[in-house]
Amino acid sequence: MGFRTIFVKNGDKLRLKLDNLIVEKSGESFTIPLDDIESIVLEGEYTTITTRLMEKIAKHHIAVVFCDKTFHPCGIFLGTGQYHHSAKHAIWQSSWSDLMKKEAWTVIVSQKIKNQIRVAELLNTTRERIALMESLANDIVLGDETNREGMVAKVYFNSLYGMGFSREDNILPNVCMNYGYSIIRAQVARSIVAVGLLPMLGIFHKNEFNTFNLVDDLMEPLRPMMDHYILTNVLDESENYLSYDKRLILIDFLNQKIKIKNKKMYLNQAIDLYINSFIKAMEKADWSLIIPLDFNQYLECAEK
């Protein structure tokens, strides 16, 4: 299983040689075994990549993230059909009942909200606001049909960035979050496709134009971890734009550690375990089998 994220800037040429990624730039050549790579982030209008390499990338379950001219991730390349029971899993996935999906979503969104509350506490949010978020969290019904997630999110982001803050504003915190969430999205998508699930068939998100509905469902508990990572590692007063160095820091998020069942591991490894636990939970209709991606377990590793 790969563990490295490769960041490629403008003008690089990528090709294949003996199951290795060869990166060529300015007369220099760098060799990285494909077995070591988990994802590749491509920037620049003049970066080139061979179709032979893309074929091998697909077979190695490597996610490729493409960025536009403003350096924002705009597309993901994933291999398909590599899992030995892909058709079986796809048929099974399409048969999930509405009740199963609602029950699973309730567990996932509850963990996300729990993580958001903990992040807000660490950032000295007033006790009144914390109590409001906790009250909303306690009122979650099956499938969160009363949208407590959205209500908590408003209090949460206003607590982090001030009253009047909107996720639609074109400001640096939003630019960082959008970039960071895209990195998480690519990793979760890679893990989902690798086990033969269809990323477009979600349990809560159902947008007919979204190829990654299930990805957007399952990545939710990771968002508050990225929010905290951005506030503590990326945002500062020296720059008001997403610089190259800041982008590298955001990409490095997946190399942070979290504790799962008392074992420390990288977040990208934890995501694989989390996706597999979700499959087992859906197979047995036992939601206690979903491994919690708990912010406290992430923070414990980050502080050491």
N, C-alpha and C positions, 0 to 999 in steps of 0.2 A: 504494500500500500504506500502510495506517495505521501510526502510530507512537506515538500517545498512549493512555495509560490514564486513563480518567475515573473519579473516585471521587465517588459521590453519597451524601450523608448523609440522615438522616431528614427527611421533610417536603417534599422537593424534588418538583417536577413536571417530567416529561420529555415533550416532544412534538417533532413534526417540522415544519420549515418550509423548503421549497426545498432539500432534501438537506442540511439542517443539523440538528444536535441543539440544541434549545432547552431550557435548564435554568432553571426559574423557582423562586425562593425568596425569601420575605420582600419581595415587591414588586420584586425585581431579576430581570433576565433575562440569561442568558449564551448566546452562540452559538458552536458548534463545528462545523466542517464534518465530515460523516460520513467523508469521504475521509481525514481526519487521525486517525481513531479506530481503534485496534486492539482495545481491550477496555473494558468498563464494569463497575465494581464497585458494586453497589447495597446500601445498608444502610438499616435503618429500616422500621417497620411501616406508615408512612404515606406512603412514597414511591410515586408513581404514574407510569405510563408508558402511552402510547397504543398501540393495536394497529397503527395506521398506522406509527408509529415502529419497532415491532418488525419489521414487514415489511421496512422499508428496512434495518434493522440486519442482518437475515438475508441480504439481497442484497449487503450490503457485507462479508460475512464477519467481522462484529464479534462477539466473544464477550461474553456478559453473565453476570457472576457474581452470584448472589443470596446474601446473608448472612442468617443467622437472628438472633433477638433477642439472642443472645450475641456477635454480630458475626463468627461463624465462617461461612465459605463453605459453603453447603449445596446449591447447584444451579448448573448451567451451561446457558445457552441458546445454541444454535448453529443456524445455517441449514443446510439440507440441499438436495442436488440442484442446487447452483449450478455445480458443476464440469461441463464440457461432456462428459466421458466417465465420469460417475459410475457408470453401470451396468457399463460395460466394466471399470473398476477394481475394482468390487465382485465381479464374477464371477472376475476374475483373482486377487484377494486370497483368495477362498474356496478356490482351487485350490493354494495354497502347500503344498508337501510338508512333512512333519514334519522332514525333514533340513534343508531350507532354513531353517525357523523356528529349529531348534536352533543352526545355524551362525550365524545373525544374532544370536540372543540371546547366544551366547558372546562375540561381539565387543562387544555393548552392555554386558553386565554386567561384562566385563573392564575396560572404560573407567571404569565407575562405581567399581569397586574401586580402580583406579589413582588416581582422583581422591580417594577416601576416604583412601588412604594418604598422599597429599600433604598433605591438610588436617591429618591427625593429626601429620605431621612438623612442620608450621608451628606447631602448638600444643604443641610440646615433649613429645610422647609419648615414653616411654622406648624406647630402641633395641630392647629385648627385645620389646615389643609390636609395633613396626614390623616386626621380623623375622618375627614370627608371622603378621602380615597378609600380608607378602610371600610367605611360605611357602604360605599358603592360596591366594593368588592364582595362584601357579605350579602349583598342583595342580588347577586348573579343568579339567574334562573337557567334552566336547561337550554343550551344553545345560545345563551346570552341574547335572548330575543328582545330584551329591553335595552340593549346596547350600553351596558355599564362600561364596556371597554372604551367606547368613545367618550363617555363622560369623564372617566378617570384620565384619559389622555389629555383632555383640555386642562384639567387641574394640574396634571403632571408637567406639561410643557410650559404652562404659565408660571409654575413654581421654579422651573429650571432657568427660563429665559425672560421672565417678566410678563406682566399683564399685557394683553394685546398681541402677544406672539402668535404667529400663524405658521403652520408648516408650508404654506404656499408662498411665503415671503422669500425673495431672492437675496438672502443674507448668508454669511459664512456658516453659521451653525447648521442651516438647512442643507447647504452644499455638502458639508462634511457628512451629515447623516445620510443624505441620498447616496453618496459615494460609498460610505461604509456599509449601508444596508445592501447595496448592490454586490459587494464582496461576499457578504453572508449569503445572499440569495444564490449566487453562483455555486457556493459550496454545498448548500442544502439541495439545490437542483442536481448537482453531480451525484450526491448520495442517494437521492430518490431514484434517479434513472438507473444507477448502478444495481439497484435491487429489483428492477423490473416494474416499478410503479409508473403510472402516467402522471406527469407533473401538472397537466391541465385539469385533472379531475379532483377538485378540492372537497374539503369537508365543510367549509364555511364560505370561502371565496368562490364565486360562481360566475365571474365575468366571462362572457363568451369570447371576448377578444384577448383574454389573458391566457397565455400558454403555461403559466406557472401558478395556477390557483392553489394547488396543494403545497407548493414551495412557500407561498406567502402565508398559508395557514401554519405550517410547521416551524417557520423561522421566528414566529412572534416572540417567544421567550428570550431570544437572543438580542432583540432590539435594545432593551434597556442596558444590557452589558455594553453594547456599542455606544450608547448615549453616554454612559459613564466614562468609557475609554476616550471618547472625543473630548469630554470636558476636562479630563485629567492629563491627557497626553497630546492633544492636537491644538485646541483653541488657546490662543494667547493674544496679547495686545500688540505684538510686533508685526503681525501680518494680517491683512483683511481679505486674503484670497487663498485658494487651495493650492499651495505651492507643491513642487515636486517632492520635497522632503516630507510634507504633510501627507501626501498621497502614499508614500512608502510606509509611513507610520500606520495609516489606516489599513493597508494591505497586510501589515504585520499582526493585525488583530487576531487572525486565525492561529497564530503561533503563541498566543497567550494560553495559560493553563486553567483548568477547572478540575474540581474533584468530583468524580463519579463513583459512587459506592466505595468511598474511602481510598480511591486510587487517583492520583494526579495524572492528567493527560492533557495533550494539546486540544484546543477547541475543535479543530478539524476532525480529530479522532472521536471526540465526544459526540459530534454531530452524526457520525456514522452509527455509533451505538444507539443514539436517540432515535434515528430513523428505523433501525431494526427493532427497537423496543415498541415503536408505534405499530409496526406490522404485527408483532406478537399480540399486542393489545387488541388490535382489530380482529385478529384470528380467533381470539378467545373471549372477546367482548369483556375484557378485564382491564379497566382503565388504570388500575394501580400498577400495571406493567410498564406504563410509559415512564421512561427515565426522566426525572425532573431536571431541567437545566436551570439550576438555582443560582441566583446572583450571589448569595452568601458564599457558596462553594467556589465561585469564580473569584470573589474578592479575597477569600482566604489565601488563594494561590498568588494573587496579584500583590499582596502585601508582604510576601516572603521573598 
